[in-house]
Amino acid sequence: MTGLKLIDVSKVYGTGSSRFVALSQVNFEVEESQLVLVVGPSGSGKTTFLTIAGGLQTPSSGDVLINGQDITLLSQKEQTKMRLTTVGFVLQAYNLVPYLTVKEQFDLLEKVKTNNLSEKQFNSVLNILGIKELLFKYPDELSGGQKQRVAIARALFADPEYILADEPTASLDTGRTMQVMNLLKRLAHENQKTIIVVTHDLRLEKMADKVYQITDGKMKKV
Ligand SMILES: Nc1ncnc2c1ncn2[C@@H]1O[C@H](COP(=O)(O)OP(=O)(O)OP(=O)(O)O)[C@@H](O)[C@H]1O
């Protein structure tokens, strides 16, 4: 069974007077080869949702199924393996290693994981994202938009089945935004990737196969 599913997922941060319900009984489903968008304003719970969907955080209650397997029941070791082989994240902080060049960020991945994109496929990704000429630069020599595109390329390089992206176009101009969204759409439809993009940008809705709206931690399908 393929696809990613959240069933009645809630997430509560803090206790007592600082108790905050970030996700409330969220039900969500994405099937293989789909690009799904989760749209919501700042603070609505998008990052919380995405990190729980990919196993970076555990929910307070509810189930998260990836390919039919409830990932909340996996051991730490199994979760780490699943994240490395099955799920690729593009996070808002980009998470680039500061003392490695762009090329070395990819070399590092190659050391810890096999079955990455072929050189030809990867070259094509670098060309589409327009970052080929940045390979020997360090992260602090890059603009926000360039870092964002490197972070996207790094997630794609590992060739994961699922790509979970947090505001992947936030630092990009309209032209680049459309290029990135078209690339993600093509990966879903032609390479059978399953992609979740969370964003506050309503302009991206037309690119998606399915759209969910999240408001104050409550999710509904549009
Ligand atoms: N670790 C935490 N402890 C306490 N509250 C938190 C924590 N992480 C997030 N929150 C709160 O949960 C709510 C949802 O946060 P989240 O980051 O998921 O929203 P978001 O929609 O991604 O926001 P943004 O678009 O601004 O990144 C916010 O009110 C936030 O302050």
The ligand as a Tripos MOL2 file, in Angstrom:
@<TRIPOS>MOLECULE
LIG
   31    33     1     0     0
SMALL
NO_CHARGES

@<TRIPOS>ATOM
      1 N1          8.0490   23.8050   19.9210 N.pl3     1 LIG1
      2 C1          6.9830   24.5840   20.1100 C.ar      1 LIG1
      3 N2          6.5660   24.9090   21.3590 N.ar      1 LIG1
      4 C2          5.4720   25.6750   21.5500 C.ar      1 LIG1
      5 N3          4.7080   26.1820   20.5450 N.ar      1 LIG1
      6 C3          5.0780   25.9080   19.2990 C.ar      1 LIG1
      7 C4          6.2390   25.1030   18.9970 C.ar      1 LIG1
      8 N4          6.3540   24.9880   17.6400 N.ar      1 LIG1
      9 C5          5.3240   25.7030   17.1250 C.ar      1 LIG1
     10 N5          4.5610   26.2360   18.1130 N.ar      1 LIG1
     11 C6          3.3400   27.0520   17.9240 C.3       1 LIG1
     12 O1          2.4180   26.2890   17.1560 O.3       1 LIG1
     13 C7          1.7520   27.1260   16.1990 C.3       1 LIG1
     14 C8          1.9540   26.5430   14.8150 C.3       1 LIG1
     15 O2          3.3410   26.6670   14.4610 O.3       1 LIG1
     16 P1          3.8900   26.2000   13.0420 P.3       1 LIG1
     17 O3          5.3440   26.5640   12.9940 O.co2     1 LIG1
     18 O4          3.5200   24.7960   12.8320 O.co2     1 LIG1
     19 O5          3.0430   27.1440   12.0640 O.3       1 LIG1
     20 P2          3.3030   27.5690   10.5510 P.3       1 LIG1
     21 O6          1.9670   27.6070    9.9010 O.co2     1 LIG1
     22 O7          4.3550   26.6950    9.9620 O.co2     1 LIG1
     23 O8          3.8660   29.0310   10.7250 O.3       1 LIG1
     24 P3          4.9170   29.8340    9.7770 P.3       1 LIG1
     25 O9          4.2770   29.9290    8.4240 O.co2     1 LIG1
     26 O10         5.0080   31.1650   10.4730 O.co2     1 LIG1
     27 O11         6.1890   29.0610    9.8060 O.co2     1 LIG1
     28 C9          2.3360   28.5330   16.3610 C.3       1 LIG1
     29 O12         1.4410   29.2940   17.1420 O.3       1 LIG1
     30 C10         3.6320   28.3090   17.1010 C.3       1 LIG1
     31 O13         3.9340   29.4040   17.9180 O.3       1 LIG1
@<TRIPOS>BOND
     1     1     2 1
     2     2     3 ar
     3     2     7 ar
     4     3     4 ar
     5     4     5 ar
     6     5     6 ar
     7     6     7 ar
     8     6    10 ar
     9     7     8 ar
    10     8     9 ar
    11     9    10 ar
    12    10    11 1
    13    11    12 1
    14    11    30 1
    15    12    13 1
    16    13    14 1
    17    13    28 1
    18    14    15 1
    19    15    16 1
    20    16    17 2
    21    16    18 1
    22    16    19 1
    23    19    20 1
    24    20    21 2
    25    20    22 1
    26    20    23 1
    27    23    24 1
    28    24    25 2
    29    24    26 1
    30    24    27 1
    31    28    29 1
    32    28    30 1
    33    30    31 1
@<TRIPOS>SUBSTRUCTURE
     1 LIG1         1 GROUP 0 **** ****
